[in-house]
């Protein structure tokens, strides 16, 4: 879940270059001209700074869950990926690639680096390059998604430049799983749910969002974001239980869709006007052209958010914070907006907090309560409106790697017994990964010692 935005827009103060939530939406990473920062987002009314660095012009920063591993790419060296243990203040390793890095994705088993026409798959335990997918369809936006579930490590990326085809690749077994014909137009966004059993996608038109089952690729849900205009979808994100899916774009509206199968018997038990109209449309769709029929059968948003910004990129995520469902929106204007979500009735979500992610001229970050950030809301007894807000010395060790043509080069291999029995976890200082500082030149397949 990531967005990138230029910072030199006319008439605006310095904003964010990039913003991304970690895999379980417990922290937020942001990059600016002055450096990058990691924040904890486990509280509504408080935004704790976990770590900050003065590395300038960072346009990719990704944290591995709640660990100390962070991956950074800067505009000063767009072909080089640096992997750090930020609690120790040490570099784990860095890799250089043949072209600019457009995206990095990681889970507890794999680290994915996406270039415009190739994808590199690393083993996160030792950062060894396992596979290079060459000559992938041109992907200038670096569009890709990696399942958080390391037991499958599914990777999704565009399979075509002309239509919305998705290639699903098994990052553990290093083989293609399936190809999904998702949209008629090229892809704009793609994301997995936490378990890697569902995949959501949107095309460049931005009007329809589809959800597919993985690994079979069967279409499960279809949602209509809008009908009047095409938009640029900037992010898609499932809730942890995969019951909800949120979508943000370059418009002022964020949509939340509910993934539920409609039960015919349930509609019969409650013969409401909407249920009657739904039945009528369903019956009529059998006699209409396929395009019109599909439109009538697409579900609409369960809940929405009206942002007070327009035309700026943002990244959205659904999270449970202090035991309540929330929608988080990190905008390139330098703000994090937190909304309450009513999981029963949906509707318009209520803004409860606005945190500033970048410092003002006096060097202070500001936070605003909902009452200071939006007009007064009319009295309401809905759930969303009534929820209360709680207050190193570098080593010369080199890792074994693979060249682009698949040939392995010799190097000093880290013994297998030095690895943890399970996936790498950096939550504790004692669980520092068994990797010494290293550098690798993936563009030539030759490593160089520090």
DRENDO-1510 file (C-alpha; in Angstrom, 1 decimal, always signed):
<recs>
REC; n; res; u; v; w
REC; 1; UNK; +0.0; +0.0; +0.0 .
REC; 2; UNK; +2.0; +2.9; -1.3 .
REC; 3; UNK; +1.7; +6.2; -3.0 .
REC; 4; UNK; +4.3; +8.5; -4.5 .
REC; 5; UNK; +3.8; +12.2; -5.3 .
REC; 6; UNK; +6.0; +15.1; -6.4 .
REC; 7; UNK; +6.6; +17.7; -3.7 .
REC; 8; UNK; +6.9; +20.9; -5.8 .
REC; 9; UNK; +3.3; +21.6; -6.6 .
REC; 10; UNK; +2.6; +25.3; -7.0 .
REC; 11; UNK; +1.3; +27.1; -4.0 .
REC; 12; UNK; +1.8; +24.2; -1.7 .
REC; 13; UNK; +4.1; +23.7; +1.3 .
REC; 14; UNK; +6.5; +20.7; +1.1 .
REC; 15; UNK; +4.5; +17.5; +1.1 .
REC; 16; UNK; +5.2; +13.8; +1.0 .
REC; 17; UNK; +7.2; +12.0; -1.7 .
REC; 18; UNK; +5.9; +8.6; -0.6 .
REC; 19; UNK; +3.7; +7.0; +2.0 .
REC; 20; UNK; +3.1; +3.3; +2.8 .
REC; 21; UNK; +1.5; +1.3; +5.6 .
REC; 22; UNK; +3.2; -1.8; +6.8 .
REC; 23; UNK; +1.7; -5.2; +6.2 .
REC; 24; UNK; -0.6; -5.3; +9.2 .
REC; 25; UNK; -1.3; -1.5; +9.2 .
REC; 26; UNK; +0.3; -0.9; +12.6 .
REC; 27; UNK; +2.8; +1.7; +11.3 .
REC; 28; UNK; +3.2; +4.2; +8.5 .
REC; 29; UNK; +6.3; +5.1; +6.6 .
REC; 30; UNK; +6.7; +8.4; +4.9 .
REC; 31; UNK; +9.5; +9.9; +2.7 .
REC; 32; UNK; +10.1; +13.7; +2.1 .
REC; 33; UNK; +12.9; +15.8; +0.7 .
REC; 34; UNK; +14.5; +16.0; +4.1 .
REC; 35; UNK; +14.4; +12.3; +5.1 .
REC; 36; UNK; +12.0; +9.5; +6.0 .
REC; 37; UNK; +10.0; +8.7; +9.2 .
REC; 38; UNK; +8.3; +5.7; +10.7 .
REC; 39; UNK; +5.2; +6.3; +12.8 .
REC; 40; UNK; +3.1; +4.0; +15.0 .
REC; 41; UNK; -0.6; +4.1; +14.1 .
REC; 42; UNK; -1.9; +2.0; +17.0 .
REC; 43; UNK; -3.7; +5.0; +18.7 .
REC; 44; UNK; -6.2; +7.5; +17.3 .
REC; 45; UNK; -5.3; +10.5; +19.3 .
REC; 46; UNK; -1.5; +10.0; +19.3 .
REC; 47; UNK; +1.0; +9.5; +16.5 .
REC; 48; UNK; +4.2; +8.2; +17.9 .
REC; 49; UNK; +7.5; +8.7; +15.9 .
REC; 50; UNK; +9.3; +5.3; +15.9 .
REC; 51; UNK; +12.3; +6.3; +13.8 .
REC; 52; UNK; +13.5; +9.1; +11.5 .
REC; 53; UNK; +16.5; +9.4; +9.2 .
REC; 54; UNK; +17.9; +12.4; +7.4 .
REC; 55; UNK; +18.5; +10.4; +4.1 .
REC; 56; UNK; +17.1; +13.0; +1.6 .
REC; 57; UNK; +14.7; +12.4; -1.2 .
REC; 58; UNK; +13.5; +9.0; -0.2 .
REC; 59; UNK; +10.8; +7.8; -2.7 .
REC; 60; UNK; +10.4; +4.2; -1.4 .
REC; 61; UNK; +10.4; +3.2; +2.2 .
REC; 62; UNK; +9.0; -0.1; +3.3 .
REC; 63; UNK; +9.0; -1.7; +6.8 .
REC; 64; UNK; +8.7; -5.4; +7.4 .
REC; 65; UNK; +5.7; -5.7; +9.8 .
REC; 66; UNK; +6.7; -4.4; +13.2 .
REC; 67; UNK; +10.3; -5.4; +12.9 .
REC; 68; UNK; +13.5; -3.3; +12.6 .
REC; 69; UNK; +14.0; -4.1; +9.0 .
REC; 70; UNK; +13.4; -1.2; +6.6 .
REC; 71; UNK; +14.0; -0.9; +2.9 .
REC; 72; UNK; +14.9; +2.5; +1.4 .
REC; 73; UNK; +15.4; +3.8; -2.1 .
REC; 74; UNK; +16.3; +7.5; -2.7 .
REC; 75; UNK; +16.2; +9.7; -5.8 .
REC; 76; UNK; +19.9; +10.3; -5.4 .
REC; 77; UNK; +20.5; +6.6; -6.2 .
REC; 78; UNK; +17.3; +5.2; -7.8 .
REC; 79; UNK; +19.0; +2.0; -8.9 .
REC; 80; UNK; +20.2; +1.0; -5.4 .
REC; 81; UNK; +18.1; -0.6; -2.7 .
REC; 82; UNK; +19.4; -0.2; +0.9 .
REC; 83; UNK; +18.2; -2.6; +3.6 .
REC; 84; UNK; +18.7; -1.3; +7.2 .
REC; 85; UNK; +18.2; -2.5; +10.8 .
REC; 86; UNK; +17.0; +0.9; +12.0 .
REC; 87; UNK; +17.1; +0.1; +15.8 .
REC; 88; UNK; +20.8; -0.8; +15.5 .
REC; 89; UNK; +21.5; +2.0; +13.0 .
REC; 90; UNK; +23.3; -0.5; +10.7 .
REC; 91; UNK; +23.0; -1.4; +7.1 .
REC; 92; UNK; +22.2; -5.1; +6.4 .
REC; 93; UNK; +23.0; -4.9; +2.7 .
REC; 94; UNK; +22.4; -3.1; -0.5 .
REC; 95; UNK; +21.7; -4.2; -4.0 .
REC; 96; UNK; +22.1; -2.2; -7.3 .
REC; 97; UNK; +20.0; -2.9; -10.4 .
REC; 98; UNK; +20.2; -2.1; -14.1 .
REC; 99; UNK; +17.4; +0.5; -14.0 .
REC; 100; UNK; +15.5; +2.6; -11.5 .
REC; 101; UNK; +13.6; +0.8; -8.8 .
REC; 102; UNK; +9.9; +1.4; -9.1 .
REC; 103; UNK; +8.5; -0.6; -6.2 .
REC; 104; UNK; +9.6; -2.9; -3.3 .
REC; 105; UNK; +7.3; -5.4; -1.6 .
REC; 106; UNK; +8.2; -7.8; +1.3 .
REC; 107; UNK; +6.8; -10.4; +3.6 .
REC; 108; UNK; +8.5; -12.7; +6.1 .
REC; 109; UNK; +9.8; -15.0; +3.3 .
REC; 110; UNK; +10.4; -12.9; +0.2 .
REC; 111; UNK; +11.5; -9.4; -0.9 .
REC; 112; UNK; +10.4; -8.3; -4.3 .
REC; 113; UNK; +12.0; -5.5; -6.4 .
REC; 114; UNK; +10.1; -4.2; -9.4 .
REC; 115; UNK; +11.7; -2.5; -12.3 .
REC; 116; UNK; +9.9; -1.3; -15.4 .
REC; 117; UNK; +10.5; -4.5; -17.4 .
REC; 118; UNK; +11.8; -7.0; -14.8 .
REC; 119; UNK; +11.1; -8.3; -11.3 .
REC; 120; UNK; +13.7; -9.6; -8.8 .
REC; 121; UNK; +12.8; -12.1; -6.1 .
REC; 122; UNK; +15.0; -12.3; -3.0 .
REC; 123; UNK; +15.0; -14.6; +0.0 .
REC; 124; UNK; +14.6; -12.3; +2.9 .
REC; 125; UNK; +16.5; -14.6; +5.3 .
REC; 126; UNK; +19.8; -13.9; +3.6 .
REC; 127; UNK; +18.9; -11.5; +0.8 .
REC; 128; UNK; +20.0; -14.0; -1.8 .
REC; 129; UNK; +18.6; -13.4; -5.3 .
REC; 130; UNK; +16.5; -16.4; -6.1 .
REC; 131; UNK; +14.8; -15.5; -9.4 .
REC; 132; UNK; +14.7; -12.8; -12.0 .
REC; 133; UNK; +11.6; -12.4; -14.1 .
REC; 134; UNK; +12.9; -10.8; -17.3 .
REC; 135; UNK; +11.0; -9.1; -20.1 .
REC; 136; UNK; +7.9; -8.6; -18.1 .
REC; 137; UNK; +5.3; -6.3; -19.9 .
REC; 138; UNK; +6.3; -2.6; -19.6 .
REC; 139; UNK; +5.2; -1.5; -16.1 .
REC; 140; UNK; +6.3; +2.2; -15.7 .
REC; 141; UNK; +4.2; +2.6; -12.5 .
REC; 142; UNK; +5.9; -0.4; -10.8 .
REC; 143; UNK; +2.5; -1.9; -10.2 .
REC; 144; UNK; +2.8; -5.2; -8.2 .
REC; 145; UNK; +1.5; -6.8; -5.0 .
REC; 146; UNK; +2.9; -9.5; -2.7 .
REC; 147; UNK; +0.8; -11.6; -0.4 .
REC; 148; UNK; +1.5; -11.0; +3.3 .
REC; 149; UNK; +1.1; -14.7; +3.9 .
REC; 150; UNK; +4.6; -16.1; +3.6 .
REC; 151; UNK; +3.3; -19.6; +3.3 .
REC; 152; UNK; +2.4; -18.9; -0.3 .
REC; 153; UNK; +4.1; -15.5; -1.1 .
REC; 154; UNK; +1.9; -14.9; -4.1 .
REC; 155; UNK; +3.1; -12.1; -6.4 .
REC; 156; UNK; +0.8; -10.3; -8.8 .
REC; 157; UNK; +1.9; -8.0; -11.6 .
REC; 158; UNK; +0.5; -6.8; -15.0 .
REC; 159; UNK; +0.5; -9.5; -17.7 .
REC; 160; UNK; -0.2; -7.0; -20.6 .
REC; 161; UNK; +0.2; -3.4; -21.5 .
REC; 162; UNK; -3.0; -3.1; -23.4 .
REC; 163; UNK; -5.6; -5.0; -21.2 .
REC; 164; UNK; -6.0; -5.6; -17.5 .
REC; 165; UNK; -4.4; -9.0; -17.4 .
REC; 166; UNK; -2.9; -10.1; -14.1 .
REC; 167; UNK; -0.1; -12.7; -13.8 .
REC; 168; UNK; -0.1; -14.5; -10.4 .
REC; 169; UNK; +3.3; -16.0; -9.5 .
REC; 170; UNK; +4.2; -18.3; -6.6 .
REC; 171; UNK; +7.1; -16.6; -4.9 .
REC; 172; UNK; +8.0; -19.6; -2.8 .
REC; 173; UNK; +7.9; -22.3; -5.5 .
REC; 174; UNK; +9.1; -19.8; -8.2 .
REC; 175; UNK; +6.4; -20.7; -10.8 .
REC; 176; UNK; +3.4; -19.1; -12.4 .
REC; 177; UNK; +0.1; -19.9; -10.8 .
REC; 178; UNK; -2.5; -18.4; -13.1 .
REC; 179; UNK; -3.3; -15.5; -15.4 .
REC; 180; UNK; -6.5; -13.5; -14.8 .
REC; 181; UNK; -8.3; -11.5; -17.5 .
REC; 182; UNK; -9.4; -8.9; -15.0 .
REC; 183; UNK; -10.3; -5.8; -17.0 .
REC; 184; UNK; -10.6; -4.5; -20.6 .
REC; 185; UNK; -8.3; -1.6; -19.8 .
REC; 186; UNK; -4.7; -1.7; -18.4 .
REC; 187; UNK; -4.3; -2.2; -14.7 .
REC; 188; UNK; -4.1; +0.7; -12.2 .
REC; 189; UNK; -4.1; -1.0; -8.8 .
REC; 190; UNK; -3.9; -4.5; -7.4 .
REC; 191; UNK; -3.7; -5.9; -3.8 .
REC; 192; UNK; -4.0; -9.2; -1.9 .
REC; 193; UNK; -5.9; -9.8; +1.3 .
REC; 194; UNK; -3.8; -10.8; +4.3 .
REC; 195; UNK; -4.1; -14.6; +3.7 .
REC; 196; UNK; -3.4; -14.4; +0.0 .
REC; 197; UNK; -6.8; -16.0; -0.9 .
REC; 198; UNK; -8.3; -12.9; -2.6 .
REC; 199; UNK; -7.0; -10.4; -5.1 .
REC; 200; UNK; -8.6; -7.1; -5.8 .
REC; 201; UNK; -7.9; -5.0; -8.9 .
REC; 202; UNK; -8.9; -1.8; -10.7 .
REC; 203; UNK; -8.2; -0.6; -14.2 .
REC; 204; UNK; -7.1; +2.8; -15.5 .
REC; 205; UNK; -10.7; +3.7; -16.0 .
REC; 206; UNK; -11.3; +3.4; -12.3 .
REC; 207; UNK; -15.0; +2.7; -12.5 .
REC; 208; UNK; -15.1; -1.0; -11.6 .
REC; 209; UNK; -13.2; -2.9; -8.9 .
REC; 210; UNK; -13.1; -6.7; -9.0 .
REC; 211; UNK; -12.2; -9.4; -6.5 .
REC; 212; UNK; -10.8; -12.8; -7.5 .
REC; 213; UNK; -10.2; -16.0; -5.7 .
REC; 214; UNK; -6.6; -17.2; -5.5 .
REC; 215; UNK; -5.1; -19.5; -6.7 .
REC; 216; UNK; -8.0; -20.4; -9.1 .
REC; 217; UNK; -8.6; -16.8; -10.4 .
REC; 218; UNK; -12.4; -17.1; -10.2 .
REC; 219; UNK; -14.3; -13.8; -10.0 .
REC; 220; UNK; -15.9; -13.4; -6.6 .
REC; 221; UNK; -17.1; -9.8; -6.4 .
REC; 222; UNK; -17.6; -6.9; -8.6 .
REC; 223; UNK; -18.1; -3.3; -7.4 .
REC; 224; UNK; -18.9; -0.1; -9.2 .
REC; 225; UNK; -17.0; +2.9; -7.9 .
REC; 226; UNK; -18.8; +5.4; -10.2 .
REC; 227; UNK; -20.3; +5.9; -13.6 .
REC; 228; UNK; -19.9; +9.6; -14.5 .
REC; 229; UNK; -16.2; +9.9; -14.9 .
REC; 230; UNK; -13.0; +7.9; -15.2 .
REC; 231; UNK; -10.6; +8.3; -12.2 .
REC; 232; UNK; -7.1; +7.3; -11.3 .
REC; 233; UNK; -7.2; +4.7; -8.5 .
REC; 234; UNK; -4.2; +5.2; -6.2 .
REC; 235; UNK; -4.7; +2.4; -3.7 .
REC; 236; UNK; -6.7; -0.6; -2.8 .
REC; 237; UNK; -6.7; -2.3; +0.6 .
REC; 238; UNK; -8.5; -5.1; +2.4 .
REC; 239; UNK; -9.4; -5.2; +6.0 .
REC; 240; UNK; -7.6; -7.8; +8.1 .
REC; 241; UNK; -10.6; -10.2; +8.0 .
REC; 242; UNK; -11.2; -9.5; +4.2 .
REC; 243; UNK; -14.8; -8.4; +4.9 .
REC; 244; UNK; -14.2; -4.9; +3.6 .
REC; 245; UNK; -12.2; -3.4; +0.7 .
REC; 246; UNK; -11.3; +0.3; +0.5 .
REC; 247; UNK; -10.3; +2.3; -2.6 .
REC; 248; UNK; -8.9; +5.8; -2.9 .
REC; 249; UNK; -8.3; +7.8; -6.0 .
REC; 250; UNK; -7.5; +11.3; -7.3 .
REC; 251; UNK; -11.0; +12.5; -6.4 .
REC; 252; UNK; -12.3; +13.6; -3.0 .
REC; 253; UNK; -14.1; +10.3; -2.3 .
REC; 254; UNK; -12.8; +7.1; -0.7 .
REC; 255; UNK; -15.1; +4.1; -1.1 .
REC; 256; UNK; -15.5; +1.1; +1.2 .
REC; 257; UNK; -17.0; -2.0; -0.2 .
REC; 258; UNK; -18.5; -4.9; +1.8 .
REC; 259; UNK; -17.6; -8.4; +0.6 .
REC; 260; UNK; -20.8; -10.4; +1.3 .
REC; 261; UNK; -22.8; -12.9; -0.7 .
REC; 262; UNK; -26.4; -11.8; -1.0 .
REC; 263; UNK; -28.8; -14.5; +0.3 .
REC; 264; UNK; -32.1; -14.8; -1.7 .
REC; 265; UNK; -33.9; -16.3; +1.4 .
REC; 266; UNK; -32.8; -13.3; +3.4 .
REC; 267; UNK; -34.3; -10.9; +0.9 .
REC; 268; UNK; -37.6; -12.8; +1.0 .
REC; 269; UNK; -37.7; -12.6; +4.8 .
REC; 270; UNK; -37.4; -8.8; +4.7 .
REC; 271; UNK; -39.5; -7.6; +1.7 .
REC; 272; UNK; -38.3; -4.0; +1.7 .
REC; 273; UNK; -38.7; -1.6; -1.2 .
REC; 274; UNK; -34.9; -1.9; -2.0 .
REC; 275; UNK; -35.1; -5.7; -2.0 .
REC; 276; UNK; -38.1; -5.5; -4.4 .
REC; 277; UNK; -36.3; -3.1; -6.7 .
REC; 278; UNK; -33.2; -5.3; -6.6 .
REC; 279; UNK; -35.3; -8.3; -7.7 .
REC; 280; UNK; -36.9; -6.4; -10.5 .
REC; 281; UNK; -33.5; -5.3; -11.8 .
REC; 282; UNK; -32.1; -8.8; -11.5 .
REC; 283; UNK; -35.0; -10.2; -13.6 .
REC; 284; UNK; -34.8; -7.4; -16.1 .
REC; 285; UNK; -31.0; -7.9; -16.6 .
REC; 286; UNK; -31.7; -11.3; -18.3 .
REC; 287; UNK; -33.2; -9.4; -21.3 .
REC; 288; UNK; -30.6; -6.5; -21.5 .
REC; 289; UNK; -27.3; -6.3; -23.3 .
REC; 290; UNK; -24.4; -7.8; -21.4 .
REC; 291; UNK; -22.7; -4.5; -20.7 .
REC; 292; UNK; -25.9; -3.0; -19.2 .
REC; 293; UNK; -26.7; -6.3; -17.3 .
REC; 294; UNK; -23.2; -6.3; -15.7 .
REC; 295; UNK; -23.6; -2.7; -14.6 .
REC; 296; UNK; -26.9; -3.5; -12.9 .
REC; 297; UNK; -25.5; -6.5; -11.0 .
REC; 298; UNK; -22.5; -4.6; -9.6 .
REC; 299; UNK; -22.6; -3.6; -6.0 .
REC; 300; UNK; -22.2; -0.1; -4.8 .
REC; 301; UNK; -20.1; +1.3; -2.0 .
REC; 302; UNK; -21.1; +0.3; +1.5 .
REC; 303; UNK; -19.5; +3.4; +3.1 .
REC; 304; UNK; -17.8; +6.5; +1.8 .
REC; 305; UNK; -15.5; +9.3; +3.0 .
REC; 306; UNK; -15.5; +12.8; +1.6 .
REC; 307; UNK; -12.0; +14.3; +1.8 .
REC; 308; UNK; -11.4; +18.0; +2.0 .
REC; 309; UNK; -8.7; +17.6; -0.7 .
REC; 310; UNK; -8.9; +17.0; -4.4 .
REC; 311; UNK; -6.5; +15.9; -7.1 .
REC; 312; UNK; -3.8; +14.7; -4.6 .
REC; 313; UNK; -2.5; +11.2; -4.4 .
REC; 314; UNK; -3.2; +9.3; -1.2 .
REC; 315; UNK; -3.0; +5.8; +0.2 .
REC; 316; UNK; -5.8; +4.3; +2.3 .
REC; 317; UNK; -6.0; +1.3; +4.7 .
REC; 318; UNK; -8.5; -0.3; +7.0 .
REC; 319; UNK; -7.4; -1.1; +10.5 .
REC; 320; UNK; -8.7; -2.0; +13.9 .
REC; 321; UNK; -7.4; +0.7; +16.3 .
REC; 322; UNK; -8.3; +0.6; +20.0 .
REC; 323; UNK; -10.8; -2.2; +19.2 .
REC; 324; UNK; -12.8; -0.2; +16.7 .
REC; 325; UNK; -12.7; -0.3; +12.8 .
REC; 326; UNK; -11.0; +2.8; +11.3 .
REC; 327; UNK; -10.2; +4.0; +7.9 .
REC; 328; UNK; -6.7; +5.6; +7.5 .
REC; 329; UNK; -5.9; +8.0; +4.7 .
REC; 330; UNK; -2.3; +9.3; +4.3 .
REC; 331; UNK; -2.3; +12.1; +1.8 .
REC; 332; UNK; +0.5; +13.7; -0.2 .
REC; 333; UNK; -0.4; +17.0; +1.4 .
REC; 334; UNK; +1.3; +15.7; +4.6 .
REC; 335; UNK; -1.7; +14.6; +6.6 .
REC; 336; UNK; -3.0; +11.4; +8.1 .
REC; 337; UNK; -6.8; +11.3; +8.4 .
REC; 338; UNK; -8.5; +8.8; +10.7 .
REC; 339; UNK; -12.2; +8.0; +10.3 .
REC; 340; UNK; -14.6; +5.8; +12.2 .
REC; 341; UNK; -16.3; +3.1; +10.1 .
REC; 342; UNK; -19.7; +1.7; +11.0 .
REC; 343; UNK; -19.4; -2.0; +10.2 .
REC; 344; UNK; -23.1; -2.6; +10.4 .
REC; 345; UNK; -24.8; +0.3; +8.5 .
REC; 346; UNK; -21.9; +1.9; +6.6 .
REC; 347; UNK; -22.8; +5.3; +5.2 .
REC; 348; UNK; -20.7; +8.4; +5.5 .
REC; 349; UNK; -17.7; +7.9; +7.7 .
REC; 350; UNK; -16.9; +10.4; +10.4 .
REC; 351; UNK; -13.5; +12.1; +10.7 .
REC; 352; UNK; -12.1; +11.8; +14.2 .
REC; 353; UNK; -8.5; +12.9; +13.9 .
REC; 354; UNK; -6.1; +14.7; +11.5 .
REC; 355; UNK; -2.4; +14.2; +12.2 .
REC; 356; UNK; +0.3; +16.2; +10.4 .
REC; 357; UNK; +3.1; +14.0; +9.2 .
REC; 358; UNK; +5.6; +16.7; +8.4 .
REC; 359; UNK; +6.9; +19.5; +10.5 .
REC; 360; UNK; +5.7; +23.1; +10.2 .
REC; 361; UNK; +8.2; +26.0; +9.8 .
REC; 362; UNK; +8.8; +26.1; +13.6 .
REC; 363; UNK; +9.8; +22.4; +13.5 .
REC; 364; UNK; +6.6; +21.1; +15.2 .
REC; 365; UNK; +4.2; +18.5; +14.0 .
REC; 366; UNK; +0.5; +19.4; +14.5 .
REC; 367; UNK; -2.5; +17.3; +15.1 .
REC; 368; UNK; -6.1; +18.5; +14.9 .
REC; 369; UNK; -9.3; +17.0; +16.4 .
REC; 370; UNK; -12.1; +16.3; +14.1 .
REC; 371; UNK; -14.0; +19.4; +15.2 .
REC; 372; UNK; -11.1; +21.6; +14.0 .
REC; 373; UNK; -10.8; +19.8; +10.6 .
REC; 374; UNK; -14.4; +19.6; +9.4 .
REC; 375; UNK; -17.7; +21.4; +9.8 .
REC; 376; UNK; -19.9; +20.5; +12.7 .
REC; 377; UNK; -21.9; +17.3; +12.1 .
REC; 378; UNK; -25.6; +17.1; +12.7 .
REC; 379; UNK; -26.7; +15.1; +15.7 .
REC; 380; UNK; -26.9; +11.4; +14.9 .
REC; 381; UNK; -27.4; +8.2; +16.7 .
REC; 382; UNK; -25.4; +6.1; +14.3 .
REC; 383; UNK; -22.5; +4.0; +15.4 .
REC; 384; UNK; -19.9; +6.0; +13.6 .
REC; 385; UNK; -21.1; +9.4; +15.0 .
REC; 386; UNK; -21.3; +8.3; +18.6 .
REC; 387; UNK; -18.1; +6.3; +19.1 .
REC; 388; UNK; -15.9; +8.0; +21.7 .
REC; 389; UNK; -12.3; +8.7; +21.0 .
REC; 390; UNK; -9.8; +7.5; +23.7 .
REC; 391; UNK; -7.9; +9.9; +24.6 .
REC; 392; UNK; +29.1; -1.6; +13.1 .
REC; 393; UNK; +32.0; -2.8; +11.8 .
REC; 394; UNK; +31.4; -3.9; +8.2 .
REC; 395; UNK; +32.3; -7.5; +7.3 .
REC; 396; UNK; +33.8; -8.6; +4.0 .
REC; 397; UNK; +31.3; -11.5; +3.7 .
REC; 398; UNK; +29.5; -11.7; +0.4 .
REC; 399; UNK; +26.2; -13.5; -0.2 .
REC; 400; UNK; +25.6; -16.1; -2.9 .
REC; 401; UNK; +23.5; -14.6; -5.8 .
REC; 402; UNK; +22.2; -15.3; -9.2 .
REC; 403; UNK; +22.9; -13.4; -12.5 .
REC; 404; UNK; +20.1; -12.4; -14.8 .
REC; 405; UNK; +20.6; -15.3; -17.0 .
REC; 406; UNK; +20.1; -17.7; -14.1 .
REC; 407; UNK; +23.7; -18.7; -13.7 .
REC; 408; UNK; +24.9; -18.9; -10.1 .
REC; 409; UNK; +28.2; -17.3; -9.0 .
REC; 410; UNK; +30.3; -18.5; -6.2 .
REC; 411; UNK; +30.5; -16.7; -2.9 .
REC; 412; UNK; +30.7; -17.2; +0.8 .
REC; 413; UNK; +27.5; -18.9; +1.7 .
REC; 414; UNK; +26.0; -18.2; +5.1 .
REC; 415; UNK; +25.6; -21.6; +6.9 .
REC; 416; UNK; +22.0; -22.8; +7.0 .
REC; 417; UNK; +22.2; -23.4; +10.8 .
REC; 418; UNK; +22.7; -19.7; +11.4 .
REC; 419; UNK; +19.1; -19.0; +10.2 .
REC; 420; UNK; +16.2; -18.9; +12.5 .
REC; 421; UNK; +14.0; -22.0; +12.2 .
REC; 422; UNK; +11.1; -19.8; +11.1 .
REC; 423; UNK; +10.8; -16.6; +9.1 .
REC; 424; UNK; +13.0; -13.7; +10.0 .
REC; 425; UNK; +11.5; -11.6; +12.8 .
REC; 426; UNK; +13.2; -8.4; +13.9 .
REC; 427; UNK; +10.9; -7.4; +16.8 .
REC; 428; UNK; +13.6; -8.1; +19.3 .
REC; 429; UNK; +17.2; -7.0; +19.5 .
REC; 430; UNK; +18.3; -10.7; +19.9 .
REC; 431; UNK; +16.7; -11.6; +16.6 .
REC; 432; UNK; +19.0; -9.6; +14.4 .
REC; 433; UNK; +19.2; -11.3; +11.0 .
REC; 434; UNK; +22.2; -13.5; +10.3 .
REC; 435; UNK; +23.4; -11.1; +7.5 .
REC; 436; UNK; +26.5; -9.0; +7.6 .
REC; 437; UNK; +26.8; -5.9; +5.5 .
REC; 438; UNK; +27.0; -6.8; +1.8 .
REC; 439; UNK; +26.7; -5.2; -1.6 .
REC; 440; UNK; +25.6; -6.8; -4.8 .
REC; 441; UNK; +25.6; -5.7; -8.4 .
REC; 442; UNK; +22.5; -7.5; -9.9 .
REC; 443; UNK; +23.0; -5.7; -13.2 .
REC; 444; UNK; +26.1; -7.7; -13.9 .
REC; 445; UNK; +25.8; -10.7; -11.5 .
REC; 446; UNK; +29.1; -9.7; -9.8 .
REC; 447; UNK; +29.4; -8.8; -6.2 .
REC; 448; UNK; +31.8; -6.2; -4.8 .
REC; 449; UNK; +33.2; -6.1; -1.4 .
REC; 450; UNK; +32.6; -3.1; +0.9 .
</recs>
